[in-house]
Amino acid sequence: MKWIWRSLLLLVVLAVGVRIFVPPMIEKSLNRYVGPQQWQISERAQKLHDTLVVGDWHSDSTTWDRDLSQEANYGHVDFPRLQAGNVAMQMFTTVTKSPAGQNYHRNSADARDNITMVVLAQGWPPRTWNSLTERALYQAERLNKAIVKNPEQAMFVRTVADLDQVMAKRKQGHKTIAALIGTEGSHALDGQLSNVGRLYDAGFRMMSLQHFFDNKLGGSLHGTSGAGLTEFGRQVVAEIERRKIILDLSHSSEQVVRDVLAIATRPMVVSHTGLHGHCKGPRNISDKLMQSIAAKGGLIGVGYWDGALCGDESPKNVVKAIRYGIDLVGLEHIALGSDYDGAVAVQFDTADLAVLTDEMLKAEFSEAEIRAVMGENMLRFLRENLPAE
């Protein structure tokens, strides 16, 4: 009998070890920081940055096994680092499926799912093992739990009234963050239109249609078909618009983007992207489509990673992409879309965002341009497109 108990004890120890040590190892290998130990920011830039309203449209931080209320020494985003970077608004995006061999050229929807391994290694509840909807809902629950535990750090924003409450607190000197949540692809619906309502009730206020593979709604920019919206996809778009959820076109095939533009009645976002004319890579849709999105009142979030920027993740190159975007679609349509914690390497994390302000000043951006891109465009868009209350 002793050998049985010893074997059980060994299994328990191994399970605990996996739970404690494996998730940080996975994240550290994927969400890398490749910048200097400390950025040198001019006094002029820091003073200006401290007066900005800063917002970011895309961070996958809820995917990982970290308490966002505590500062970590790996990954890219948590509440303390958001506060250090003077971030007022952060859209958190829930990754629920990612194909093995993920790349920007071609992925099969039938490939082994990487996120299942993450779910099991991090000890997520059994309801998340086989349901993508439950994976999204669980991430929302974890975000809300971190906020409830530390209400001075962040507030879960669902409405314009919530957003205005956060902005009022910040004007009083508080560093409260407006935390919003969205999906990384509508495979998170598990093929059920009714799940749009479930996610809305849980606080989801942005939904993208695809991620790295084709799904029931239509083709991915990185899938196998290049297809447009399916009938189910059209139903989902209509339901998203009816509920005043912000529609995100990131990762959608160019035909899906065209189909959405033909039927949409509300402005859309591309939450994290590059500009094709600046970076002619497979991650970035055509400039013409970006102009069409902007013409409908849309907003384009410029990212900081190699796929969006063609290999040069420097702050200087991010600012070049921002300038290209302003020249292409107009100042009022450009914002920030980091893709932090999205299995990417970056040269600056959210605590270092003043480096962008510094680089924009070096590139002779006006103060009005800096304010708009760094967050005022996002604030305006949210006020115009979130539910009122």
Sequence and secondary structure as in RCSB ss.txt:
>XXXX:A:sequence
MKWIWRSLLLLVVLAVGVRIFVPPMIEKSLNRYVGPQQWQISERAQKLHDTLVVGDWHSDSTTWDRDLSQEANYG
HVDFPRLQAGNVAMQMFTTVTKSPAGQNYHRNSADARDNITMVVLAQGWPPRTWNSLTERALYQAERLNKAIVKN
PEQAMFVRTVADLDQVMAKRKQGHKTIAALIGTEGSHALDGQLSNVGRLYDAGFRMMSLQHFFDNKLGGSLHGTS
GAGLTEFGRQVVAEIERRKIILDLSHSSEQVVRDVLAIATRPMVVSHTGLHGHCKGPRNISDKLMQSIAAKGGLI
GVGYWDGALCGDESPKNVVKAIRYGIDLVGLEHIALGSDYDGAVAVQFDTADLAVLTDEMLKAEFSEAEIRAVMG
ENMLRFLRENLPAE
>XXXX:A:secstr
 HHHHHHHHHHHHHHHHHHHHHHHHHHHHHSEE S SS    HHHHHHHTTS EEEEEE GGGSS  TTS  SSS
S  HHHHHHTTEEEEEEEE    BTT  SS   TTS BHHHHHHHHTT  GGGTS HHHHHHHHHHHHHHHHHH 
TTTEEE  SHHHHHHHHHHHHTT   EEEEEEESSGGGGTT TTHHHHHHHTTEEEEES SSS BTTB BTTSSS
     HHHHHHHHHHHHTT EEE TTB HHHHHHHHHH  S  EEEEE  TTT  STTS  HHHHHHHHHTT EE
EE  SHHHHTT   HHHHHHHHHHHHHHH GGGEEE   BTSS EESS GGGTHHHHHHHHHTT  HHHHHIIII
IHHHHHHHHHS   
